[in-house]
Amino acid sequence: MAAVTSFSPHSSSSSALHPSFNSSTVSLYSNSTTEIDAYGVRRVRFSGNRRSQISTPSGLRIRGAATKPAKSPAEEDWKTKREYLLQKKVRSVEVKEALRLQKENNFLILDVRPEAEFKEGHPPGAINIQIYRLIKEWTAWDIARRAAFAFFGIFSGTEENPEFLKSVESQIDKTSKIIVACSSGGTMRPSQNLPEGQQSRSLIAAYLLVLNGYTNVYHLEGGLYTWFKEGLPAVSEE
């Protein structure tokens, strides 16, 4: 697990609203192992000793180990999430079926990709509420994660969007018919290589929705990659 042992910016001048940024050394224990989840979130684990540098707000001083927050529902094991989705009879639909349901049965497509991807292209009428966002906070844990991403040359690490459910509830009624979509789609269908299917951002979002009382949740099999590949209707906001 990554840990910040010390953090000392080069400058003490700062503003509460517009902090200045300086390159600061963050100590990490690392054996540089990394893996990427099916829904695009990079997990990094460390052991041993290594030093890395990231840019952090000046005037901030942190000592001691960074403690990871308690596990959220989105971080539950995929097996747990899959079993619950099946129990709640969440159905996966192919892209052409999803288009038909949207046109003929007033189904809503909920696109949980990042806003930038949504603006590049999305199904007409889709609503965008991202389930993951760029890391925003500057707690000890967040700084450790930024350092971990930076160590592997990644300067746009993501985290679960804490406003996801609140944003969904402000726009979508709990009895609405929803098809949740992301890029890859993932699958609940078992196969020889994937006996428990494969999780994705849309399946995680579907899990959070049914966990919080949404009763008509569907999942887009094949994801929006397949939607665009099949030449189905799409609009761009750029």
C-alpha atoms as one frame of an Amber mdcrd trajectory, in Angstrom:
protein
   0.000   0.000   0.000   1.313   3.452  -0.847   2.098   5.740   2.078   3.147
   9.383   2.352   5.934   9.663   4.932   6.617  13.368   4.450   5.475  16.265
   2.310   7.244  19.637   2.285   6.441  22.253  -0.423   9.248  24.581  -1.469
   7.135  27.699  -0.895   4.895  28.673   2.027   2.854  31.312   0.158  -0.673
  30.195  -0.729  -4.241  31.345  -1.261  -7.304  29.544   0.064  -9.062  29.875
  -3.277  -6.122  29.787  -5.668  -3.201  27.844  -4.128   0.131  28.001  -5.910
   1.754  24.728  -6.968   5.315  23.532  -6.486   7.102  20.255  -7.158   7.289
  18.400  -3.854   8.877  15.080  -2.936   6.560  12.384  -1.656   8.072   9.246
  -0.141   6.446   6.006  -1.244   7.031   2.365  -0.444   6.899   0.611  -3.782
   7.519  -2.543  -5.686   5.809  -0.855  -8.693   2.997  -3.271  -9.427  -0.066
  -1.930 -11.235  -3.265  -3.297 -12.762  -6.150  -1.731 -14.682  -9.739  -2.657
 -13.950 -12.125  -3.412 -16.810 -13.815  -0.074 -16.239 -10.566   1.876 -16.634
  -9.537   2.506 -13.042  -5.849   1.907 -12.420  -4.944   0.199  -9.132  -1.369
   0.567  -7.870   0.219  -1.432  -5.025   3.556  -0.691  -3.373   6.192  -2.338
  -1.175   9.904  -1.624  -0.758  11.135   1.975  -0.905  11.038   4.515  -3.718
  10.748   8.290  -4.131   8.582  10.127  -6.620   7.592  13.766  -7.228   4.221
  15.341  -7.833   2.969  18.960  -7.949   1.012  19.876  -4.827  -0.435  23.051
  -3.284   2.190  25.088  -1.446   1.685  25.813   2.223   0.476  22.287   2.880
   2.457  20.030   5.194   1.580  16.422   5.855   3.357  13.826   7.966   2.471
  10.252   8.769   0.939   7.485   6.681  -1.933   8.094   4.321  -4.949   6.052
   5.344  -7.305   4.690   2.721 -10.991   5.532   3.364 -13.450   2.741   4.116
 -14.587   0.676   1.122 -17.561   2.135  -0.725 -20.354   0.039  -2.308 -18.783
   0.614  -5.751 -15.601  -1.068  -4.483 -17.335  -4.272  -3.429 -16.027  -7.442
  -5.041 -17.398  -7.990  -8.540 -18.788 -11.358  -7.474 -20.917  -9.631  -4.823
 -22.134  -6.995  -7.254 -22.903  -9.552  -9.989 -24.928 -11.762  -7.626 -27.000
  -8.775  -6.509 -27.591  -7.605 -10.092 -28.806 -11.081 -11.033 -30.966 -11.263
  -7.917 -32.599  -7.948  -8.857 -33.115  -9.231 -12.413 -31.069  -6.488 -14.062
 -31.206  -7.374 -17.747 -28.499  -6.769 -20.362 -29.661  -5.570 -23.780 -27.823
  -5.409 -27.109 -27.362  -1.992 -28.730 -30.109  -2.353 -31.377 -32.575  -3.515
 -28.734 -31.568  -0.543 -26.573 -32.276   1.841 -29.461 -35.705   0.253 -29.990
 -36.539   0.494 -26.287 -35.479   4.141 -26.251 -37.645   4.996 -29.272 -40.714
   2.868 -28.576 -40.863   2.436 -24.792 -39.436   5.700 -23.415 -36.297   4.110
 -22.005 -33.660   6.580 -20.854 -29.988   5.983 -21.682 -27.757   6.956 -18.766
 -24.199   7.473 -20.036 -21.765   7.179 -17.102 -18.598   7.975 -19.064 -16.524
  11.117 -18.335 -18.074  14.331 -19.639 -15.353  14.805 -22.275 -16.115  11.394
 -23.818 -19.845  12.120 -23.723 -19.363  15.384 -25.621 -17.354  13.623 -28.322
 -20.352  11.444 -29.148 -23.392   9.859 -27.485 -26.849   8.469 -28.291 -29.435
  11.230 -28.875 -31.345  12.031 -25.714 -28.827  10.336 -23.400 -28.115  11.844
 -19.979 -24.509  12.053 -18.804 -23.628  11.543 -15.140 -20.058  10.344 -14.736
 -19.466   7.609 -12.196 -15.718   8.376 -11.992 -14.024  11.788 -12.036 -10.526
  13.227 -11.831  -9.086  13.199  -8.289 -10.004  16.565  -6.769  -9.159  16.549
  -3.073  -5.799  17.032  -1.334  -6.045  14.721   1.665  -3.024  12.595   2.551
  -4.662   9.636   0.821  -5.353  11.650  -2.351  -1.766  12.919  -2.485  -0.482
   9.369  -2.121  -2.725   8.284  -4.989  -1.573  11.182  -7.174   2.021  10.172
  -6.493   1.219   6.566  -7.384  -0.319   7.595 -10.702   2.539  10.023 -11.427
   5.108   7.297 -10.762   3.658   5.452 -13.774   3.459   8.600 -15.888  -0.286
   9.094 -15.392  -1.312  12.610 -14.412  -5.083  12.233 -14.649  -5.920   9.643
 -12.004  -9.600   9.014 -11.316 -11.762   8.409  -8.278 -15.365   7.492  -7.627
 -17.676  10.466  -8.132 -19.231  11.097  -4.689 -22.054  13.110  -6.300 -23.100
  10.327  -8.674 -26.226   9.111  -6.883 -27.256  12.601  -5.825 -27.011  13.776
  -9.441 -28.976  10.760 -10.696 -31.723  11.287  -8.119 -32.022  14.976  -9.083
 -32.658  14.086 -12.743 -34.159  10.589 -12.881 -37.157   9.173 -11.011 -36.641
   5.827  -9.291 -39.366   4.199 -11.368 -37.895   5.379 -14.706 -36.781   2.771
 -17.245 -33.006   3.171 -17.456 -30.352   1.634 -19.706 -26.922   2.260 -18.175
 -24.083   2.631 -20.669 -20.315   3.096 -20.667 -17.558   2.539 -23.238 -16.874
  -1.187 -22.925 -20.140  -2.378 -21.390 -18.743  -5.365 -19.541 -20.920  -8.449
 -19.154 -22.652 -10.589 -16.549 -22.584 -13.580 -18.890 -20.131 -16.323 -17.886
 -17.626 -17.657 -20.404 -14.714 -20.055 -20.345 -12.216 -17.242 -19.814 -14.512
 -15.127 -17.631 -16.648 -17.500 -15.522 -18.184 -14.537 -13.654 -18.374 -12.183
 -16.611 -16.503  -8.882 -16.496 -17.360  -5.764 -14.580 -17.477  -2.291 -16.120
 -18.407   1.247 -15.161 -21.969   0.731 -16.385 -22.406  -2.451 -14.334 -21.038
  -0.714 -11.253 -23.473   2.148 -11.866 -26.345  -0.315 -12.341 -25.404  -1.952
  -9.030 -25.466   1.405  -7.224 -28.830   2.257  -8.751 -30.609  -0.967  -7.744
 -28.915  -0.795  -4.349 -30.561   2.598  -3.885 -34.087   1.709  -4.928 -34.159
   2.037  -8.721 -36.493  -0.660 -10.010 -36.187  -0.663 -13.837 -32.456  -0.817
 -14.528 -31.014  -2.347 -17.696 -27.414  -2.603 -18.864 -25.995  -1.939 -22.357
 -24.189  -5.099 -23.471 -21.201  -4.279 -25.668 -21.160  -0.671 -24.509 -21.139
   2.489 -26.588 -18.124   1.209 -28.489 -20.488  -1.307 -30.115 -23.219   1.347
 -30.501 -20.891   3.546 -32.577 -19.404   0.567 -34.432 -22.907  -0.497 -35.523
 -23.506   2.982 -36.912 -26.453   3.729 -34.631 -27.565   7.362 -34.177 -25.100
   9.581 -32.343 -24.688  13.275 -31.686 -21.704  15.389 -30.680 -21.512  18.530
 -28.548 -18.130  19.682 -29.879
